[in-house]
Amino acid sequence: MEYKKYYRKTSLKQEGIGSFFLNEILKKNPKTFLEIGVFHGVTARNVCELLFKSHGNNFNYIGLDLFEESDENKNEIIPNTTFSSNPVKQFYYKYIKRQNPYSLEAVEELLNKFKNNIHLIKGNSNKVLKKIDMSKIDYVFLDGGHEYNTVLNDLNCCMDVINNSGTVLCDDYDLQQAPGVKKAIDEFVNKNNLNCSIIGNGRFAKIEKN
């Protein structure tokens, strides 16, 4: 399945990376998917299209993000939410759409086709993940805050997913600007004796039970 960009920013924009990501998800073909770090919603829309193709309306997508610029994420390594290098997109969202593509409302609009299958949660993963019944999640795409303690918190909260034979796919394992990602993943995997495959030319870490 081809990964589409939907005229927004996405961290999976490199040629071939987005499609590789979707094919990786298709291997497990989950019915309940959690994305931590929704950003502009491009990956969410692609995942929903993929799961709809496999399961019809019998799937659930849960997306967690701050959905705003705030003091809560000032210490995190996150993508720039503005279209600083694309004046056409700047004009389109500011004067035609009149919306911030990173806002909850804008992401809901992008996912409106699947409004009965999605549940978007606005909040900090350090606080919110503990309140989610993770035992019902089949697959997690972890691409939220990139600070070491945040990544470790998110991984610890995903333990029920792994114990139930689910998969946690972590983005930016090799991102030099955020060494805390690799450090947290390596420590979590070693401490819990888990299987970790580094895939996508080093970009993703796929964590599962041994």
Buried (B, 14 or more C-beta within 10 A) or exposed (E): BEBEBBBBBBBBEEEEBBBBBBEBBBEBEBBBBBBBBBBBBBBBBBBBBBBBEBBEEEBBBBBBBBBEEEEBBEEBBBBEBBBEEEEEBEEBBEEEBEEBBBBBEBBBBBBEEBEEBBEBBBBBBBEBBEEBEBEBBBBBBBBBBBBBEBBBBBBBBBBBBBEEEBBBBBBBBBBEEBEBBBEBBEBBBEEBEBEBEBBBEEBBBBBBEE
